[in-house]
């Protein structure tokens, strides 16, 4: 039986944030700087690898605005000068970032990057709890009781769900809509040679697409985004299947050639999704919990930190009721724009439609990943 500690119940937090990813930690940082009393709860201890390594050049001004531009240097990040892609045709196409006013894109060590964000929030005054989960219990008057897995129970005026694309409702009236069934199967490897290709390398194959990114230090990551129904459940069979899929690439395989062969694969949820019900009078969902785009967009971390900044602006204006309306309108706008862009990008890749390869992968019609897209955003949101 869990023992409930009530000693902390007398002094409520202004906001309690579940999830110390980029959105949760940056919001906690900004709120603590503004002298709010903030609880930041993170289920992990940042002891495992995290996906989401690539970030566009626009991350530089976003982090600069919150005083965290040092996280774009080693050991948290390395420059990615251009994108090399094979998409819609057999010839590789290079897109340099030289024309961006913000310089190069970035490859992040997401575990170290996310941990540094959480520590920055703690150093600003947020109460950071690692290795703990939270559950929100609405109170009759207003606000929430936050039940921690440690047995402690505290109060908060505002609940913030920042648990990412796989987070549950944890007591909030939160509903999520998934737009596809994608999964990421990744190999994080050390280099067998002194040099890595620093570019972001993307290539479509039957069944999905790969990306390869050099990480800070002597490591790189190679990720296959595909349908969850195609991934073998047995570990050895999965590794063999992944290597056979990799062998069908050209530029990704070449970039991977400097890596040692992996022994294990990391499997992570990569479904595009959004919150159908993501805000209320005393709670909001932010970051990937609000809208989680396809990894191909590379915009997830930008949207996440922008969410934190917007939420803080509304909180500072004291218009807490307006926060729910603002975030709901933002979701409708972002999802509508995202669906148009996703359809545009995937419609360019027609080479593998209907083709079954020797390893049994069929390239899906990703221009309409969910039949619900044809109904329009308003109908999706209403379901």
MIROMI-887848 format. One record per residue (C-alpha): residue number from 1; residue in one letter; chain; x, y, z. Coordinates in nm, 3 decimals. Layout:
// MIROMI-887848
+-----+----+----+---------+---------+---------+
!   i ! aa ! ch !      xx !      yy !      zz !
+-----+----+----+---------+---------+---------+
! NUM !  a !  A !       X !       Y !       Z !
...
+-----+----+----+---------+---------+---------+
END
This chain:
// MIROMI-887848
+-----+----+----+---------+---------+---------+
!   i ! aa ! ch !      xx !      yy !      zz !
+-----+----+----+---------+---------+---------+
!   1 !  x !  A !   0.000 !   0.000 !   0.000 !
!   2 !  x !  A !   0.130 !   0.347 !  -0.094 !
!   3 !  x !  A !   0.169 !   0.591 !   0.192 !
!   4 !  x !  A !   0.033 !   0.939 !   0.113 !
!   5 !  x !  A !   0.229 !   1.233 !   0.251 !
!   6 !  x !  A !   0.016 !   1.541 !   0.313 !
!   7 !  x !  A !   0.277 !   1.778 !   0.451 !
!   8 !  x !  A !   0.320 !   1.963 !   0.121 !
!   9 !  x !  A !  -0.053 !   2.022 !   0.071 !
!  10 !  x !  A !  -0.062 !   2.365 !   0.238 !
!  11 !  x !  A !   0.136 !   2.560 !  -0.025 !
!  12 !  x !  A !   0.011 !   2.500 !  -0.381 !
!  13 !  x !  A !   0.226 !   2.521 !  -0.691 !
!  14 !  x !  A !   0.122 !   2.769 !  -0.956 !
!  15 !  x !  A !   0.169 !   2.502 !  -1.219 !
!  16 !  x !  A !   0.263 !   2.134 !  -1.216 !
!  17 !  x !  A !   0.417 !   2.001 !  -1.537 !
!  18 !  x !  A !   0.422 !   1.630 !  -1.622 !
!  19 !  x !  A !   0.711 !   1.561 !  -1.858 !
!  20 !  x !  A !   1.057 !   1.722 !  -1.877 !
!  21 !  x !  A !   1.106 !   1.717 !  -2.251 !
!  22 !  x !  A !   1.179 !   2.043 !  -2.438 !
!  23 !  x !  A !   0.830 !   2.187 !  -2.385 !
!  24 !  x !  A !   0.792 !   2.100 !  -2.019 !
!  25 !  x !  A !   1.142 !   2.204 !  -1.922 !
!  26 !  x !  A !   1.140 !   2.533 !  -2.114 !
!  27 !  x !  A !   0.798 !   2.624 !  -1.972 !
!  28 !  x !  A !   0.924 !   2.539 !  -1.622 !
!  29 !  x !  A !   1.234 !   2.751 !  -1.684 !
!  30 !  x !  A !   1.038 !   3.054 !  -1.803 !
!  31 !  x !  A !   0.778 !   3.025 !  -1.529 !
!  32 !  x !  A !   1.044 !   2.989 !  -1.258 !
!  33 !  x !  A !   1.225 !   3.296 !  -1.391 !
!  34 !  x !  A !   0.895 !   3.483 !  -1.364 !
!  35 !  x !  A !   0.876 !   3.378 !  -0.996 !
!  36 !  x !  A !   0.599 !   3.123 !  -1.034 !
!  37 !  x !  A !   0.616 !   2.820 !  -0.808 !
!  38 !  x !  A !   0.670 !   2.531 !  -1.048 !
!  39 !  x !  A !   0.671 !   2.153 !  -1.011 !
!  40 !  x !  A !   0.839 !   1.963 !  -1.297 !
!  41 !  x !  A !   0.790 !   1.586 !  -1.287 !
!  42 !  x !  A !   0.986 !   1.350 !  -1.513 !
!  43 !  x !  A !   0.925 !   0.975 !  -1.519 !
!  44 !  x !  A !   1.277 !   0.890 !  -1.639 !
!  45 !  x !  A !   1.617 !   0.983 !  -1.502 !
!  46 !  x !  A !   1.752 !   1.067 !  -1.849 !
!  47 !  x !  A !   1.937 !   0.737 !  -1.843 !
!  48 !  x !  A !   1.823 !   0.603 !  -2.182 !
!  49 !  x !  A !   1.869 !   0.722 !  -2.543 !
!  50 !  x !  A !   1.598 !   0.946 !  -2.688 !
!  51 !  x !  A !   1.498 !   0.997 !  -3.050 !
!  52 !  x !  A !   1.439 !   1.331 !  -3.222 !
!  53 !  x !  A !   1.795 !   1.429 !  -3.311 !
!  54 !  x !  A !   1.753 !   1.654 !  -3.612 !
!  55 !  x !  A !   1.660 !   2.019 !  -3.575 !
!  56 !  x !  A !   1.641 !   2.296 !  -3.837 !
!  57 !  x !  A !   1.852 !   2.615 !  -3.829 !
!  58 !  x !  A !   1.554 !   2.800 !  -3.677 !
!  59 !  x !  A !   1.635 !   2.630 !  -3.345 !
!  60 !  x !  A !   1.917 !   2.881 !  -3.294 !
!  61 !  x !  A !   1.701 !   3.194 !  -3.247 !
!  62 !  x !  A !   1.443 !   2.992 !  -3.052 !
!  63 !  x !  A !   1.702 !   2.885 !  -2.793 !
!  64 !  x !  A !   1.871 !   3.224 !  -2.797 !
!  65 !  x !  A !   1.544 !   3.391 !  -2.693 !
!  66 !  x !  A !   1.536 !   3.178 !  -2.376 !
!  67 !  x !  A !   1.909 !   3.211 !  -2.306 !
!  68 !  x !  A !   2.002 !   2.851 !  -2.388 !
!  69 !  x !  A !   2.206 !   2.892 !  -2.707 !
!  70 !  x !  A !   2.500 !   2.710 !  -2.542 !
!  71 !  x !  A !   2.305 !   2.386 !  -2.592 !
!  72 !  x !  A !   2.381 !   2.413 !  -2.964 !
!  73 !  x !  A !   2.745 !   2.331 !  -2.895 !
!  74 !  x !  A !   2.927 !   2.013 !  -2.793 !
!  75 !  x !  A !   2.854 !   1.791 !  -2.609 !
!  76 !  x !  A !   2.484 !   1.852 !  -2.673 !
!  77 !  x !  A !   2.486 !   1.926 !  -3.047 !
!  78 !  x !  A !   2.685 !   1.930 !  -3.369 !
!  79 !  x !  A !   2.630 !   2.119 !  -3.692 !
!  80 !  x !  A !   2.453 !   1.954 !  -3.986 !
!  81 !  x !  A !   2.553 !   2.163 !  -4.290 !
!  82 !  x !  A !   2.308 !   2.017 !  -4.544 !
!  83 !  x !  A !   2.047 !   1.755 !  -4.625 !
!  84 !  x !  A !   2.115 !   1.476 !  -4.875 !
!  85 !  x !  A !   1.796 !   1.303 !  -4.985 !
!  86 !  x !  A !   1.671 !   1.037 !  -5.225 !
!  87 !  x !  A !   1.299 !   1.102 !  -5.247 !
!  88 !  x !  A !   1.072 !   1.074 !  -5.548 !
!  89 !  x !  A !   1.357 !   0.969 !  -5.778 !
!  90 !  x !  A !   1.674 !   0.762 !  -5.786 !
!  91 !  x !  A !   1.916 !   1.055 !  -5.794 !
!  92 !  x !  A !   2.039 !   1.206 !  -5.465 !
!  93 !  x !  A !   1.954 !   1.574 !  -5.413 !
!  94 !  x !  A !   2.150 !   1.806 !  -5.185 !
!  95 !  x !  A !   1.994 !   2.098 !  -4.999 !
!  96 !  x !  A !   2.255 !   2.310 !  -4.818 !
!  97 !  x !  A !   2.162 !   2.535 !  -4.527 !
!  98 !  x !  A !   2.398 !   2.806 !  -4.650 !
!  99 !  x !  A !   2.101 !   3.024 !  -4.750 !
! 100 !  x !  A !   1.945 !   3.014 !  -4.403 !
! 101 !  x !  A !   2.004 !   3.334 !  -4.205 !
! 102 !  x !  A !   2.048 !   3.113 !  -3.898 !
! 103 !  x !  A !   2.332 !   2.896 !  -4.030 !
! 104 !  x !  A !   2.348 !   2.517 !  -4.018 !
! 105 !  x !  A !   2.091 !   2.273 !  -3.892 !
! 106 !  x !  A !   2.173 !   2.061 !  -3.587 !
! 107 !  x !  A !   2.208 !   1.702 !  -3.478 !
! 108 !  x !  A !   2.132 !   1.672 !  -3.107 !
! 109 !  x !  A !   2.215 !   1.417 !  -2.846 !
! 110 !  x !  A !   1.857 !   1.426 !  -2.724 !
! 111 !  x !  A !   1.922 !   1.252 !  -2.394 !
! 112 !  x !  A !   2.193 !   1.503 !  -2.298 !
! 113 !  x !  A !   1.999 !   1.794 !  -2.452 !
! 114 !  x !  A !   1.675 !   1.716 !  -2.267 !
! 115 !  x !  A !   1.861 !   1.659 !  -1.942 !
! 116 !  x !  A !   2.036 !   1.994 !  -1.975 !
! 117 !  x !  A !   1.701 !   2.168 !  -2.029 !
! 118 !  x !  A !   1.558 !   2.008 !  -1.715 !
! 119 !  x !  A !   1.865 !   2.107 !  -1.512 !
! 120 !  x !  A !   1.835 !   2.465 !  -1.641 !
! 121 !  x !  A !   1.474 !   2.471 !  -1.519 !
! 122 !  x !  A !   1.583 !   2.338 !  -1.180 !
! 123 !  x !  A !   1.860 !   2.594 !  -1.154 !
! 124 !  x !  A !   1.607 !   2.869 !  -1.230 !
! 125 !  x !  A !   1.400 !   2.758 !  -0.930 !
! 126 !  x !  A !   1.165 !   2.484 !  -1.056 !
! 127 !  x !  A !   1.110 !   2.186 !  -0.826 !
! 128 !  x !  A !   1.243 !   1.902 !  -1.046 !
! 129 !  x !  A !   1.140 !   1.547 !  -0.955 !
! 130 !  x !  A !   1.316 !   1.275 !  -1.157 !
! 131 !  x !  A !   1.217 !   0.909 !  -1.158 !
! 132 !  x !  A !   0.862 !   0.998 !  -1.059 !
! 133 !  x !  A !   0.526 !   0.996 !  -1.235 !
! 134 !  x !  A !   0.227 !   1.219 !  -1.163 !
! 135 !  x !  A !  -0.149 !   1.186 !  -1.170 !
! 136 !  x !  A !  -0.384 !   1.484 !  -1.156 !
! 137 !  x !  A !  -0.704 !   1.479 !  -0.951 !
! 138 !  x !  A !  -0.940 !   1.772 !  -1.019 !
! 139 !  x !  A !  -1.068 !   1.960 !  -0.716 !
! 140 !  x !  A !  -1.430 !   2.083 !  -0.677 !
! 141 !  x !  A !  -1.332 !   2.448 !  -0.648 !
! 142 !  x !  A !  -1.039 !   2.476 !  -0.890 !
! 143 !  x !  A !  -0.695 !   2.336 !  -0.951 !
! 144 !  x !  A !  -0.562 !   1.985 !  -0.899 !
! 145 !  x !  A !  -0.414 !   1.756 !  -0.643 !
! 146 !  x !  A !  -0.100 !   1.602 !  -0.794 !
! 147 !  x !  A !  -0.039 !   1.248 !  -0.677 !
! 148 !  x !  A !   0.324 !   1.147 !  -0.722 !
! 149 !  x !  A !   0.437 !   0.787 !  -0.753 !
! 150 !  x !  A !   0.663 !   0.846 !  -0.453 !
! 151 !  x !  A !   0.349 !   0.870 !  -0.237 !
! 152 !  x !  A !   0.364 !   1.247 !  -0.197 !
! 153 !  x !  A !   0.059 !   1.457 !  -0.275 !
! 154 !  x !  A !   0.069 !   1.828 !  -0.357 !
! 155 !  x !  A !  -0.164 !   2.091 !  -0.495 !
! 156 !  x !  A !  -0.136 !   2.295 !  -0.815 !
! 157 !  x !  A !  -0.347 !   2.569 !  -0.965 !
! 158 !  x !  A !  -0.269 !   2.463 !  -1.323 !
! 159 !  x !  A !  -0.190 !   2.119 !  -1.468 !
! 160 !  x !  A !   0.033 !   2.092 !  -1.776 !
! 161 !  x !  A !   0.054 !   1.773 !  -1.980 !
! 162 !  x !  A !   0.394 !   1.765 !  -2.154 !
! 163 !  x !  A !   0.443 !   1.389 !  -2.170 !
! 164 !  x !  A !   0.512 !   1.370 !  -2.545 !
! 165 !  x !  A !   0.345 !   1.173 !  -2.820 !
! 166 !  x !  A !   0.308 !   0.859 !  -2.608 !
! 167 !  x !  A !   0.187 !   1.018 !  -2.285 !
! 168 !  x !  A !  -0.146 !   0.921 !  -2.135 !
! 169 !  x !  A !  -0.416 !   1.139 !  -1.985 !
! 170 !  x !  A !  -0.293 !   1.082 !  -1.624 !
! 171 !  x !  A !  -0.625 !   1.196 !  -1.485 !
! 172 !  x !  A !  -0.698 !   1.482 !  -1.726 !
! 173 !  x !  A !  -0.992 !   1.479 !  -1.974 !
! 174 !  x !  A !  -0.742 !   1.439 !  -2.258 !
! 175 !  x !  A !  -0.819 !   1.272 !  -2.592 !
! 176 !  x !  A !  -0.571 !   1.208 !  -2.871 !
! 177 !  x !  A !  -0.617 !   1.141 !  -3.242 !
! 178 !  x !  A !  -0.362 !   0.936 !  -3.439 !
! 179 !  x !  A !  -0.313 !   0.998 !  -3.810 !
! 180 !  x !  A !  -0.102 !   0.693 !  -3.898 !
! 181 !  x !  A !   0.055 !   0.380 !  -3.752 !
! 182 !  x !  A !   0.421 !   0.473 !  -3.790 !
! 183 !  x !  A !   0.701 !   0.343 !  -3.573 !
! 184 !  x !  A !   1.071 !   0.429 !  -3.556 !
! 185 !  x !  A !   1.327 !   0.146 !  -3.550 !
! 186 !  x !  A !   1.670 !   0.289 !  -3.476 !
! 187 !  x !  A !   2.032 !   0.182 !  -3.446 !
! 188 !  x !  A !   2.270 !   0.402 !  -3.250 !
! 189 !  x !  A !   2.625 !   0.307 !  -3.341 !
! 190 !  x !  A !   2.984 !   0.406 !  -3.280 !
! 191 !  x !  A !   3.210 !   0.491 !  -3.572 !
! 192 !  x !  A !   3.471 !   0.246 !  -3.696 !
! 193 !  x !  A !   3.652 !   0.529 !  -3.879 !
! 194 !  x !  A !   3.775 !   0.875 !  -3.772 !
! 195 !  x !  A !   3.524 !   1.066 !  -3.987 !
! 196 !  x !  A !   3.144 !   1.082 !  -4.003 !
! 197 !  x !  A !   2.933 !   1.232 !  -4.277 !
! 198 !  x !  A !   2.785 !   1.532 !  -4.094 !
! 199 !  x !  A !   2.489 !   1.573 !  -4.327 !
! 200 !  x !  A !   2.132 !   1.471 !  -4.257 !
! 201 !  x !  A !   2.072 !   1.181 !  -4.498 !
! 202 !  x !  A !   1.714 !   1.084 !  -4.592 !
! 203 !  x !  A !   1.604 !   0.809 !  -4.828 !
! 204 !  x !  A !   1.269 !   0.651 !  -4.916 !
! 205 !  x !  A !   1.253 !   0.274 !  -4.951 !
! 206 !  x !  A !   0.973 !   0.018 !  -4.991 !
! 207 !  x !  A !   0.783 !   0.034 !  -4.663 !
! 208 !  x !  A !   0.887 !   0.377 !  -4.541 !
! 209 !  x !  A !   1.203 !   0.584 !  -4.520 !
! 210 !  x !  A !   1.540 !   0.604 !  -4.344 !
! 211 !  x !  A !   1.733 !   0.893 !  -4.198 !
! 212 !  x !  A !   2.093 !   0.899 !  -4.079 !
! 213 !  x !  A !   2.247 !   1.163 !  -3.851 !
! 214 !  x !  A !   2.592 !   1.203 !  -3.699 !
! 215 !  x !  A !   2.568 !   1.277 !  -3.327 !
! 216 !  x !  A !   2.799 !   1.468 !  -3.094 !
! 217 !  x !  A !   3.099 !   1.252 !  -3.008 !
! 218 !  x !  A !   3.182 !   0.942 !  -3.206 !
! 219 !  x !  A !   2.829 !   0.812 !  -3.263 !
! 220 !  x !  A !   2.557 !   0.824 !  -3.523 !
! 221 !  x !  A !   2.196 !   0.714 !  -3.545 !
! 222 !  x !  A !   2.016 !   0.547 !  -3.834 !
! 223 !  x !  A !   1.636 !   0.531 !  -3.812 !
! 224 !  x !  A !   1.379 !   0.344 !  -4.022 !
! 225 !  x !  A !   1.030 !   0.498 !  -4.012 !
! 226 !  x !  A !   0.776 !   0.238 !  -4.115 !
! 227 !  x !  A !   0.438 !   0.090 !  -4.026 !
! 228 !  x !  A !   0.419 !  -0.084 !  -3.690 !
! 229 !  x !  A !   0.248 !  -0.381 !  -3.857 !
! 230 !  x !  A !   0.563 !  -0.456 !  -4.058 !
! 231 !  x !  A !   0.811 !  -0.479 !  -3.769 !
! 232 !  x !  A !   0.900 !  -0.833 !  -3.653 !
! 233 !  x !  A !   0.834 !  -0.889 !  -3.284 !
! 234 !  x !  A !   1.130 !  -1.119 !  -3.221 !
! 235 !  x !  A !   1.455 !  -0.930 !  -3.156 !
! 236 !  x !  A !   1.688 !  -1.124 !  -3.385 !
! 237 !  x !  A !   1.438 !  -1.133 !  -3.667 !
! 238 !  x !  A !   1.386 !  -0.758 !  -3.625 !
! 239 !  x !  A !   1.759 !  -0.685 !  -3.654 !
! 240 !  x !  A !   1.788 !  -0.902 !  -3.966 !
! 241 !  x !  A !   1.480 !  -0.735 !  -4.117 !
! 242 !  x !  A !   1.621 !  -0.388 !  -4.039 !
! 243 !  x !  A !   1.959 !  -0.466 !  -4.197 !
! 244 !  x !  A !   1.790 !  -0.607 !  -4.509 !
! 245 !  x !  A !   1.582 !  -0.289 !  -4.539 !
! 246 !  x !  A !   1.899 !  -0.079 !  -4.493 !
! 247 !  x !  A !   2.067 !  -0.277 !  -4.771 !
! 248 !  x !  A !   1.804 !  -0.149 !  -5.013 !
! 249 !  x !  A !   1.918 !   0.212 !  -4.960 !
! 250 !  x !  A !   2.204 !   0.381 !  -5.139 !
! 251 !  x !  A !   2.307 !   0.708 !  -4.970 !
! 252 !  x !  A !   2.198 !   0.599 !  -4.621 !
! 253 !  x !  A !   2.387 !   0.271 !  -4.660 !
! 254 !  x !  A !   2.694 !   0.464 !  -4.770 !
! 255 !  x !  A !   2.671 !   0.698 !  -4.468 !
! 256 !  x !  A !   2.621 !   0.397 !  -4.241 !
! 257 !  x !  A !   2.928 !   0.219 !  -4.381 !
! 258 !  x !  A !   3.155 !   0.393 !  -4.129 !
! 259 !  x !  A !   2.949 !   0.252 !  -3.839 !
! 260 !  x !  A !   2.993 !  -0.066 !  -3.644 !
! 261 !  x !  A !   2.704 !  -0.310 !  -3.694 !
! 262 !  x !  A !   2.438 !  -0.276 !  -3.424 !
! 263 !  x !  A !   2.356 !  -0.553 !  -3.179 !
! 264 !  x !  A !   2.028 !  -0.400 !  -3.059 !
! 265 !  x !  A !   1.761 !  -0.171 !  -3.199 !
! 266 !  x !  A !   1.558 !   0.098 !  -3.029 !
! 267 !  x !  A !   1.188 !   0.093 !  -3.113 !
! 268 !  x !  A !   0.982 !   0.408 !  -3.052 !
! 269 !  x !  A !   0.638 !   0.544 !  -3.133 !
! 270 !  x !  A !   0.653 !   0.775 !  -3.439 !
! 271 !  x !  A !   0.282 !   0.825 !  -3.502 !
! 272 !  x !  A !   0.169 !   1.167 !  -3.612 !
! 273 !  x !  A !  -0.109 !   1.274 !  -3.378 !
! 274 !  x !  A !  -0.279 !   1.564 !  -3.207 !
! 275 !  x !  A !  -0.495 !   1.639 !  -2.904 !
! 276 !  x !  A !  -0.866 !   1.628 !  -2.986 !
! 277 !  x !  A !  -0.928 !   1.747 !  -2.633 !
! 278 !  x !  A !  -0.615 !   1.922 !  -2.512 !
! 279 !  x !  A !  -0.711 !   2.203 !  -2.280 !
! 280 !  x !  A !  -0.953 !   2.312 !  -2.012 !
! 281 !  x !  A !  -1.009 !   2.582 !  -1.755 !
! 282 !  x !  A !  -0.717 !   2.466 !  -1.537 !
! 283 !  x !  A !  -0.510 !   2.240 !  -1.766 !
! 284 !  x !  A !  -0.338 !   2.234 !  -2.105 !
! 285 !  x !  A !  -0.147 !   1.990 !  -2.324 !
! 286 !  x !  A !   0.169 !   2.128 !  -2.485 !
! 287 !  x !  A !   0.444 !   2.012 !  -2.718 !
! 288 !  x !  A !   0.407 !   1.666 !  -2.870 !
! 289 !  x !  A !   0.115 !   1.604 !  -2.635 !
! 290 !  x !  A !  -0.065 !   1.880 !  -2.825 !
! 291 !  x !  A !   0.059 !   1.811 !  -3.180 !
! 292 !  x !  A !   0.319 !   1.548 !  -3.272 !
! 293 !  x !  A !   0.420 !   1.584 !  -3.639 !
! 294 !  x !  A !   0.576 !   1.325 !  -3.866 !
! 295 !  x !  A !   0.950 !   1.299 !  -3.790 !
! 296 !  x !  A !   1.018 !   1.394 !  -4.153 !
! 297 !  x !  A !   0.900 !   1.748 !  -4.081 !
! 298 !  x !  A !   1.188 !   1.815 !  -3.843 !
! 299 !  x !  A !   0.970 !   2.079 !  -3.674 !
! 300 !  x !  A !   0.871 !   1.900 !  -3.355 !
! 301 !  x !  A !   1.130 !   2.061 !  -3.129 !
! 302 !  x !  A !   1.058 !   2.409 !  -3.271 !
! 303 !  x !  A !   0.685 !   2.370 !  -3.208 !
! 304 !  x !  A !   0.762 !   2.235 !  -2.860 !
! 305 !  x !  A !   0.965 !   2.534 !  -2.745 !
! 306 !  x !  A !   0.727 !   2.778 !  -2.916 !
! 307 !  x !  A !   0.444 !   2.615 !  -2.719 !
! 308 !  x !  A !   0.629 !   2.681 !  -2.395 !
! 309 !  x !  A !   0.690 !   3.045 !  -2.486 !
! 310 !  x !  A !   0.327 !   3.101 !  -2.589 !
! 311 !  x !  A !   0.190 !   2.937 !  -2.275 !
! 312 !  x !  A !   0.416 !   3.157 !  -2.062 !
! 313 !  x !  A !   0.302 !   3.472 !  -2.244 !
! 314 !  x !  A !  -0.063 !   3.391 !  -2.176 !
! 315 !  x !  A !   0.009 !   3.301 !  -1.813 !
! 316 !  x !  A !   0.194 !   3.629 !  -1.765 !
! 317 !  x !  A !  -0.106 !   3.819 !  -1.901 !
! 318 !  x !  A !  -0.318 !   3.661 !  -1.624 !
! 319 !  x !  A !  -0.576 !   3.552 !  -1.883 !
! 320 !  x !  A !  -0.578 !   3.190 !  -1.776 !
! 321 !  x !  A !  -0.914 !   3.122 !  -1.936 !
! 322 !  x !  A !  -0.773 !   3.248 !  -2.262 !
! 323 !  x !  A !  -0.493 !   2.992 !  -2.244 !
! 324 !  x !  A !  -0.723 !   2.701 !  -2.330 !
! 325 !  x !  A !  -0.879 !   2.890 !  -2.621 !
! 326 !  x !  A !  -0.538 !   3.001 !  -2.749 !
! 327 !  x !  A !  -0.394 !   2.649 !  -2.745 !
! 328 !  x !  A !  -0.704 !   2.498 !  -2.911 !
! 329 !  x !  A !  -0.691 !   2.754 !  -3.192 !
! 330 !  x !  A !  -0.319 !   2.689 !  -3.231 !
! 331 !  x !  A !  -0.385 !   2.315 !  -3.261 !
! 332 !  x !  A !  -0.646 !   2.360 !  -3.533 !
! 333 !  x !  A !  -0.415 !   2.587 !  -3.730 !
! 334 !  x !  A !  -0.106 !   2.368 !  -3.690 !
! 335 !  x !  A !  -0.281 !   2.041 !  -3.776 !
! 336 !  x !  A !  -0.447 !   2.192 !  -4.083 !
! 337 !  x !  A !  -0.116 !   2.324 !  -4.216 !
! 338 !  x !  A !   0.059 !   1.999 !  -4.128 !
! 339 !  x !  A !  -0.189 !   1.779 !  -4.317 !
! 340 !  x !  A !  -0.147 !   1.988 !  -4.631 !
! 341 !  x !  A !   0.232 !   1.979 !  -4.608 !
! 342 !  x !  A !   0.247 !   1.606 !  -4.533 !
! 343 !  x !  A !   0.027 !   1.521 !  -4.828 !
! 344 !  x !  A !   0.242 !   1.742 !  -5.051 !
! 345 !  x !  A !   0.571 !   1.581 !  -4.942 !
! 346 !  x !  A !   0.460 !   1.219 !  -4.954 !
! 347 !  x !  A !   0.279 !   1.258 !  -5.286 !
! 348 !  x !  A !   0.619 !   1.315 !  -5.449 !
! 349 !  x !  A !   0.726 !   0.958 !  -5.367 !
! 350 !  x !  A !   0.542 !   0.724 !  -5.603 !
! 351 !  x !  A !   0.817 !   0.472 !  -5.689 !
! 352 !  x !  A !   0.717 !   0.199 !  -5.444 !
! 353 !  x !  A !   0.338 !   0.212 !  -5.441 !
! 354 !  x !  A !   0.196 !  -0.139 !  -5.470 !
! 355 !  x !  A !   0.538 !  -0.304 !  -5.488 !
! 356 !  x !  A !   0.626 !  -0.591 !  -5.255 !
! 357 !  x !  A !   0.995 !  -0.653 !  -5.197 !
! 358 !  x !  A !   1.171 !  -0.982 !  -5.113 !
! 359 !  x !  A !   1.166 !  -0.885 !  -4.744 !
! 360 !  x !  A !   0.790 !  -0.842 !  -4.755 !
! 361 !  x !  A !   0.765 !  -0.466 !  -4.717 !
! 362 !  x !  A !   0.508 !  -0.277 !  -4.917 !
! 363 !  x !  A !   0.541 !   0.097 !  -4.959 !
! 364 !  x !  A !   0.213 !   0.250 !  -4.839 !
! 365 !  x !  A !   0.024 !   0.533 !  -5.004 !
! 366 !  x !  A !   0.146 !   0.792 !  -4.755 !
! 367 !  x !  A !  -0.020 !   1.077 !  -4.938 !
! 368 !  x !  A !  -0.333 !   0.975 !  -4.744 !
! 369 !  x !  A !  -0.203 !   0.795 !  -4.438 !
! 370 !  x !  A !  -0.543 !   0.801 !  -4.270 !
! 371 !  x !  A !  -0.876 !   0.789 !  -4.448 !
! 372 !  x !  A !  -0.999 !   1.050 !  -4.204 !
! 373 !  x !  A !  -0.781 !   1.314 !  -4.370 !
! 374 !  x !  A !  -1.023 !   1.329 !  -4.663 !
! 375 !  x !  A !  -1.297 !   1.453 !  -4.430 !
! 376 !  x !  A !  -1.114 !   1.776 !  -4.354 !
! 377 !  x !  A !  -0.974 !   1.906 !  -4.025 !
! 378 !  x !  A !  -1.306 !   2.019 !  -3.879 !
! 379 !  x !  A !  -1.450 !   1.670 !  -3.916 !
! 380 !  x !  A !  -1.137 !   1.509 !  -3.772 !
! 381 !  x !  A !  -1.151 !   1.735 !  -3.469 !
! 382 !  x !  A !  -1.519 !   1.656 !  -3.417 !
! 383 !  x !  A !  -1.486 !   1.277 !  -3.417 !
+-----+----+----+---------+---------+---------+
END
